[in-house]
Amino acid sequence: MYWKTSPARSSACLRSLLLSAQALLFGGLLLVAATSPAIAQDGPAADAGERPEERSYVAIGVSGTDLGPLNDRLSANSYPTFSTELLSIGGGTYRVVAGRILLGAELNGLLAPSQGFEGRDVFLGGGYGLLSLGYWIEPTPRLRAFPTAGVGAGGLLLNIGDDGSAHFDDVLADPNRSATLSTGSLLVSLGAGLEYQFGTPGGDGLRLGLRGGYLLSALSSDWQLGQSRLGGGPDASMQGPFLRLTVGGVRAALGDATGDKQ
């Protein structure tokens, strides 16, 4: 569930909060990437003389959204509407601390096919970043499972622009031919994942995984046009279920196949 702010002052406070959250998220991403390997080696992996579990991956899948009120407003104004299931493309990194605690960071972009409308191109997309905490379980040497919880921030963007067919005189007659509207929110993610390691267990070989869960929108700002707040905007958020296929270790696997040592 998310709550909509309407007063201009509250909206300004929310924007400041979202900017602070995004700055904190970026700092967290750097922190996860720079965490000392010595800390990560505490636990069973270090005792066995193995490398710490520091991995990155790319992800593709589908993410549900809450676009009902936005689609109703678009339809009422004869604009095309969008599916609530958007293509999700992104990636992330994780590190296992003390053999069991998973620290992760991820960035995901959401995309919907653009649609034409009376010489205009209507596009909807978005993106978000999360810092996550999980618990690492190894049912077998090659299979990993991990429940996770994450916090972050993100936003949706609605762009109404020219479809490329306009002439010079068309722009003179109607210079306001494009508009980009955006809204942001704080996010909470609850989910779980599975990952299978090919090759040597604990090595750098190819990894295939599946991650799923539910994304909650804790707060939502007002729609903006540039830096200006828009009153009376419809509710819209990235809240909904998600499911993604993840792939990691591709470079190392290719290196092994060609005899290059990573």
Secondary structure as the mmCIF struct_conf table of DSSP 4:
data_model
#
loop_
_struct_conf.conf_type_id
_struct_conf.id
_struct_conf.beg_label_comp_id
_struct_conf.beg_label_asym_id
_struct_conf.beg_label_seq_id
_struct_conf.end_label_comp_id
_struct_conf.end_label_asym_id
_struct_conf.end_label_seq_id
STRN STRN1 LYS A 4 LYS A 4
BEND BEND1 PRO A 7 PRO A 7
HELX_RH_AL_P HELX_RH_AL_P1 ALA A 8 ALA A 34
HELX_RH_AL_P HELX_RH_AL_P2 PRO A 37 ALA A 40
TURN_TY1_P TURN_TY1_P1 GLN A 41 GLY A 43
HELX_RH_AL_P HELX_RH_AL_P3 PRO A 44 ASP A 47
TURN_TY1_P TURN_TY1_P2 ALA A 48 GLY A 49
HELX_LH_PP_P HELX_LH_PP_P1 GLU A 50 PRO A 52
STRN STRN2 GLU A 54 GLY A 64
STRN STRN3 ASP A 66 ASP A 66
HELX_RH_AL_P HELX_RH_AL_P4 GLY A 68 ALA A 76
TURN_TY1_P TURN_TY1_P3 ASN A 77 SER A 78
BEND BEND2 THR A 84 THR A 84
STRN STRN4 GLU A 85 VAL A 97
TURN_TY1_P TURN_TY1_P4 ALA A 98 ARG A 100
STRN STRN5 ILE A 101 LEU A 111
STRN STRN6 GLN A 115 PHE A 117
TURN_TY1_P TURN_TY1_P5 GLU A 118 GLY A 119
STRN STRN7 ARG A 120 TYR A 135
STRN STRN8 ILE A 137 ILE A 137
BEND BEND3 PRO A 139 ARG A 142
STRN STRN9 LEU A 143 ASP A 162
BEND BEND4 GLY A 164 GLY A 164
HELX_RH_AL_P HELX_RH_AL_P5 PHE A 168 ALA A 173
STRN STRN10 ALA A 179 GLN A 197
BEND BEND5 GLY A 199 THR A 200
TURN_TY1_P TURN_TY1_P6 PRO A 201 GLY A 202
BEND BEND6 GLY A 203 GLY A 205
STRN STRN11 ARG A 207 SER A 220
HELX_LH_PP_P HELX_LH_PP_P2 SER A 221 TRP A 223
STRN STRN12 GLN A 224 LEU A 225
TURN_TY1_P TURN_TY1_P7 GLY A 226 GLN A 227
STRN STRN13 SER A 228 ARG A 229
TURN_TY1_P TURN_TY1_P8 GLY A 231 GLY A 232
HELX_LH_PP_P HELX_LH_PP_P3 GLY A 233 ASP A 235
STRN STRN14 SER A 237 SER A 237
STRN STRN15 GLY A 240 GLY A 248
HELX_RH_AL_P HELX_RH_AL_P6 VAL A 250 THR A 258
TURN_TY1_P TURN_TY1_P9 GLY A 259 GLY A 259
#
